[in-house]
Amino acid sequence: MIKRIAVLVLICSTMTTVSTFAQKIKIKTGIEMLKQTKFKAIEGKRVGLITNPTGVDNNLKSTIDILHEAPNVNLVALYGPEHGVRGDVHAGDKIEAFTDPNTDVPVHSLYGATRKPTAEMLEGIDVLVYDIQDIGCRSYTYISTMYLAMKSAAENNIAFVVLDRPNPVGGLKVEGNLVEDGFFSFVSQLKIPYLYGLTCGELALMINKEIMSEQPCQLEVVKMKKWKRKMKFEDTNLQWVPASPHIPFAHSAYFYPVSGILGELGYMSIGVGYTLPFEMFAAEWIKAEEFAKALNAKDLPGIVFRPIHLKPFYSVGKGTNLQGVQIHLMNFDKARLSDIQFHVMEIAATLYPDKAVFDNADKGRFNMFDKVSGSDFIRTEFSKNHKFSDIRGYWMKDELLFKKRSKRYYLYK
């Protein structure tokens, strides 16, 4: 009896702690606001939900369960992006359809035979709801899934509702050139900069108005409450749920644009396969201390490079002693995140000329590098002298105009 009482006290204490934590969060995401309105936007509708483990309320309860249990909502289908509805699928792996064991609702894959919902997948659906925590970088595929789902909703006369969430790098950082014709792909599906400074709801408004202007969908964005553009994710007091296996923490979203483009080449370790995904650069041929010294001599705003010695558990450099640098963001607001990898490529070529990136990387990966960059100009021009100054102007050329253009879609100050 005493043990049972103790267990009950522990359970009640845990529930109280979770509830108290949720009350301390000032920001209300889209799902919280939908609950507050008693699901008005989807009331009485047959709902298809595009989500993954990041779709949770402030108490970390899944949006799947919330909609399934809501008495005035009929959840009839689930749709899984890359990594799957439950987040258990490795990057790039295809996903098959199945039935969700917790709700008995059918799950359709949007990262398998098709990445755009088909008419058959949408049969019997009145409204598609999108609730996924994105990371604010165009090569991260969830926004591509959102765009293709919006197109399918428009073609099949189905409403589309976005439950908005914070951009974890904030709403002020815009970096990189726009995607050019010939380089659109699932990792660069939209004509936006590499870091685009919008929430998924704001981006959906832009897509609907500009990209889908000839056939827009019936779009509704359920806004957040009290989110500000200057906020990084850590400022929100929300809990981070891993957006994918290699984005385990909120700060992982800050580092993804730091090394993700270079990482496509498999030229050096970027920390995937070690405990620092996207936070470092290392190789067998690098000497950590001199590499760090040369990079720090560049005096890049907000950034310090620390020498690191490691042995990756898997992926690039598995089981091999590597040396390199870990990136420390000392002042996030001043740092230009996506530029860092190009500085690393330059210093690598300067210190170790026989290891210059495009002379040594797998040429079969050049196409993917170009797609993620949104252009082949970055690769072809940089490879001439291996100097960031040769591409800096091109990389930055679209940023100011995009900032100005995107302001018309701002939902938050």
N, C-alpha and C positions, 0 to 999 in steps of 0.2 A: 504493500500500500504506500509506504514511504517513498519507494522508488517511482511509483506512478505519479505521486504528487510532485516529486522533484522534476520529472519529465514534463508534466503539465505546466509547472512554473517556468521551466526553461523555454518551452514553446511559446507561452504567453509573453515572456520577456523578449524573445526574439521578434515576435510579431509587433510588440510595442516599439522595439528599437527600429525596425524597418519603417513602421508608420511614422515614428518621430522624425526619422531621417527624411522621409518624403515631405513632411511638413516644413522642414528647413529649406527645401529647394524652392526658390522664388520663381524660377522659370517653369513654365508649363509648356510641354511640347504639344505637337498636334494631337496626339492620342489623348492627352490629358484634357485638352480643350474639347475634343469630340465627346468624351465622357461627360464633361461639364454641361454640354448642350443636350445631353441624353440622346446622343447619336443622331441628331437632327438631319445631318447631311446624307445619311444612308438609311434613315428610318423606313422600315417596311420594304426595303430593297433586297434583291438577291445579290449578295456581295461576293466578289472575287478579291482576294487579298494578296498583294505582292509584298513579301516580307522575308525576314530572316531573323536570327536571334537578337539583332539590335532593335527590333521592333518591340519595345517594352514601355510601360508607363513608369511613373516616378517611384513606384514600389517594386519595379523590375518584374511586373507581371506581363506575360506575352500578349501582344495585340491579338494574336490568334485566339487565345483563350478569352480575352475580353470580348471580342466580337462574337465568338461562339456562344458565350454565356448571356449576352445581351438579349433580353426578351423581345425587343422590337427590331432585331437585326437577324437576317437569314444568311449566315456564312455558308456558301455552297462550294467554294473552290479556293485553293491556295496555289500560288505561283512562286517558284523558287529561282533566284538569280544565281550567278556564279557562287560557289561554295554551299549552295543549297539552303532550304528553308531552316534547317537545324544547324547549319554552319559546319558540317562535318566532312565537307568535300574539299580536296586539295585544289589549289589554283590550277585552272586550265582543264581539270577533269570534267568530263561530260556527266550529266545527271539524268536519270530516268524518272518517269512518272511512278507514283506510288500513292498509297492511302496513309494519311497521317494517323498514327495509332492512338494519339491522344483525343482526337476529335472525330475520327472516321470521315474526315473531309478529304476528297481527292486532291492530290498535289501534282501540278503540271510543271515540268521543267522548262525554264527559259534559258537554260545553258546546256542544251543537248542537241537533238536533231533540229530544233528551231530556237531562235533567240527572240522571236517576235510572236506574241500570242496569236494562234490561228483562230479562224472562225469557229472551228470545232471546240477548241479550248474555252472559248467565250460563250458557248451555247448555254442559254438559261441565266446569263449574267446581266444585271441591270446597271451595275456600277463596279468599276475597278478602283480599289483603294491601294495606295502606295505608302508603305511605312518602313523605311530603311534608313539607318544612320550612314551617311556618306562621309567622305574625308576631304572633299573640296578640290580634288585633283582629277583632271579630265581623263587620265588613263586608267582610273579605277572604274570598273565596268558597271557599277550600279546605275549611274546616270544614263548609260547607254541602254540598259534595260528599261529604265523609266521612259526614255524617249520612244523606243520601239513600242512599248505598251501603250503610250499615248497615241501613236499613229494607228495602232490596231483598234483602240477604243473609238477613234474618229471614224475609221472605215466601217465599223460595225455598230455605229450609233449607240455607244455605251458611254455613260458618264465616267469621269476620271477625277478622283479625289486624292490629293496629296496631303498627308499628315506631316506637317513641317517639323524639321529638326535642325539643331545648330550646325553651321559649318564649323568643324572643330578648329580650323586655323583662322577662324574669324571671317568677318565680311569686308576686310580692307585689303588683304593681300591679293594682288593680281600680278601674275608673272608668266612670261612666255608668249610666243607668237601664236596667231590663230592657225588652225589646221587648214592646209591648202588642198585644192583639188588634186585627186590622185592619192591622197594619204588618209582618207577617211576609213576607219575600221572600227571594230568593237572597242578598241582602246583609244580611239580618237574619233568618236561618232559625231561630235558636234563642233561647229566652228566657234570655238571659245579658246581662251588662253589655257596654259597648262594649270595654273592656279587661277580660278575664276571669281572668287570672292562673293559667291551667292549661296543662299540656302537652296536645298532641292526644290522647295516651293517657288522661290524666286526664279530659279532656273527653268522650272516648268512653265512659268508665265512667259519667259523669254522665248522658249521653244514654241509655245502655242501661238505667240504673236508673230514671230519672225520666221522660224523654220517651217512651221506648219500653217502658215497664213492662208494657203489655198484650201486647206481642209483642216481647220482647228478642231480640237475635241471640246466637249462640254466639260470645262475644267473648273474645279473648285479647290482652293488651297485653304486648309484649316491652319490658321496662323498660330504661332507660338505666342506666349505672353511673357513680356519682360526680357526677351533676348535683345541684346545690343550688338551692333556690328563690331565693336572693338573687342568683344569677348572671345577669348580662346576657350577651348572646352573646359579647361581647369577652372575657369571663372564662373562656370554655370552651376557648379555643385552637383551636377548630374553624375550618375555612375556611368562608367564606360563599360560597354559590352563589346568584346572583340569583334571588329567589323569583318575580319577574316583571320585565318590562322597566323599570319605574319603582321597583323595590326592588333596586337594583344592589349595595348594600352593607349590612352588618349594621346600621349606624346608620340606614339608611333605614327600617328597621322601627320605630325609636324615633320617627321624625317622621311616619310615616303617620297615627297618631291625632291628631297636632298640627293637621293641616289638612285631613284627608280629608273631613270632613263639609261644611265650607264649600266645599271644592273641587267638590262636586257641583253647585254653582250656576253655575259659570263666571263668577262675579262679579268675581274678581280672580285673578291668577296665583298659584299655590301652588308654583311651581318646576318643575312638569311641563312639559317643553318647553324647560327651561333645564338647567343643570348641578346644580341643587339640588332634586331632586324632593321635595316635601312640607316643605321646610325654610325656606320664605319666603312672604311675602305682598306683592304689589305691584300697582299699577295706574297708569294715566296721570295720574290726578287726585290721587295721593298725593304729598306732599312728604316725602322720606325722613327728613330730620333731625328735623322736628317730630313725625312719626309715631313714630319711635324714642323720642324724648324723652318723649312722652305715655305710651307703653307701658311704658317703664322706670320712669316715675313710679309705676306701680302696684306696683312692688317685688315682683313675683311670685317665689316661692321657686324658686331653682335656674335661673332663666332670665334671659338678657340679650338685648335686641333691638339689632341693629346696622343702621344705615342702609345701603341697597343700591341701586345704580343698574344697570339691566340692559336687555338686548334679547333676549327669548325667540326661540329658533330655530323653534319650532312651538307649537301649542296656544294657550291664552289669551294674547293680547298679542303674537302672532307678529310679528316685525319692527318692533315699536314700542318706543320708549324708555319704560321704566317705572321707577318709584321705589317703594321700600317698605322692608321690614325682613327681615333674615335672623335666624332664631331660633338662639341658641346655648344648649345645655343645659350649664350650668356645674355643676350638681349633679343628676344624673339621679334619685337617690333622693328628693329633696325636691320635684322638679317634678311638677305635675299636667299631663300631656301634653294630654289632650283638651280641657281648659279654655281653652287658649291661643287657639284659633280664635274663641271667644266673646268673649274680651277684645279681640281684633283687630276683630271686628264692632262692638263697643261704641265703641272709640276712633275707628273710621272714621266712625261716625254722629255722634260728638261734634265731631270736627274738620271734617267735611265733611257737614253735615246733608242736603244735597241728594243725597248718594250713599249714604244709609242702605240697608243690604243688601236688605231685603225690599221696599223701594220701587223698587229698580233691577234686581234680579236677574230672570232669565227665569222667569216664573211657571210655565212648563211644566216647570221643574226642581224645583218645590216638592215634588212627590210623591216624587221620588227623595231629596231632602233629608230628608223625613219618614221614609222607609223606613230610611235609614242611621241616623237619630237614634232609630228605634224608636218614635216617637210624633210626632204633630203639635203636641203641647203646646209643645215647644221653639220651634218656629217661630212659632206664633200668640201665645204669651205674650211672647217676646222682641221681636216686631215692634211691640208696643204702645209701648214706651219705649226699645227698643234698649239695655237694661241687663242685664248678665250676672247681677246680683243677683236679677233677677226669675225666673230659671230655675235658679239655682245649687242651691237646695234640691231641686228636682225632679230635676235631673241626678244628684245624689248620693244620692238617697233609698234606693236599693236596695243600695248598695255593702256596708255592714257586714253585712247579713243574708246577702248572697251569699257574702261571705268566710267567714262562719261555716258556711253550708250546704255550700260546696264543699270544706271541709277533710276531709270524710269520704271524698273521692275522691283525696286526696293520695297519691302514690306516692313522693314525695321530701320531705325535710325542708328 
